[in-house]
């Protein structure tokens, strides 16, 4: 029976800057910023452990069009490991690492095969004698808005046909609509497998034939929750077996804890500690958004400690943990108005502060200076209304905490 085995990964975003995390301790920040490389090393190890026939990387190897020398060097080192095991790698470039960027080139080992800017076919012969045709193209520039799926044409004879495409399924709205396609478009090509990239959430669009987004190799922000990785695929004439391979070195999580039953600060603190221990994963770091719901403390002094010192206490020992759970966002719900009332009773200054904050009824007015700045216009992404209001609420809590200190 003819059969092939391969790894399908996408969206490595090597050397991603992990913006907005400078407040982390130096050792944890270093771990987070190196996590894309750690994920790549786990991908390489999985390919060798499973003794796959080849590896597919479906776009966005690098985080930017300039392709840092560090990222290229680390990628080359991992590809050399695969070369020593005679495992070829088939690569397309996506919108982030398109071919029209400007960078200093480092040569890659001969086992790495790059697709050009036009759809082309590459032929691979396994050691057992199976013939595989792989089809794909790399982005010539960042914005590829036209349908390229029509350029994929099946060429026989081959035992297996695999399409590689970095693009957006027409019904998706979470990502830019690059190289759009429909599931029907892909099914019509009668390929045996579609290795997709671009969407960072693991998604199976079709089981027969498999049309799969493996998601990105390493989460990079709080929107990319949970364990990330790639697929180990075993494909034969009758069935496809796919096993998800975890590669994340750092995981983003968001959890809500109902504190309605808590009578005091100590009980809320214990609930948080139990949640942290439940989320701790051996050998993996966790960056946590912790939402505390139904926070109602009658004692104003305890409530003030909750706002100012709870986070510090929870993080007290995490800095030295390899399997750290570091809270990057702590949101206390249902107690904002109580805080304001008691604080305004303490000093007239707080009444003036809250009045100034409330003058910004439209959050866009508060963050407008950021987008008016030259660098802000270039690098900042647009925020949703809920994200804008979240920033305003965090700014208010930060001000209050600093004032108390």
Buried (B, 14 or more C-beta within 10 A) or exposed (E): EBBBBBBBBBBBBBBBEBEEBEEBBEEBBEBBBBBBBBBBBBBBBBBBEBEBBBBBBBBBBBBBBBBBEEBBEBBBBBBBBBBEEEBBBBBBBBBBBBBEBEBEEEEBBEBBBBBEBEBEBBEBEBEEEBBBBBBBBBBBEBEBEEBBBEEBEBEEEBBBBBBBBBBBBBEBEEBBBBBBBBBEBBBEBEBBBBBBBBBBBBBEBEEEBBBBBBBBBBBBBBEBBBBBBBBBBBBBEEEBEBEBBBBBBBBBBBBEBEBEEBEEBEEBBEBBEEBBEEBBBEEBBBBBBBBBEEBEBEEBEBBBBBBBBBBEEBBEEBEEEEEBBBBBBBBBEEBBEBBBEBBBEEEEEBEEBBEEBEEBEEBEEBBEEEEEEEEEEEEEEEBEEEBBEBBBBEBBBEBBBEEEE
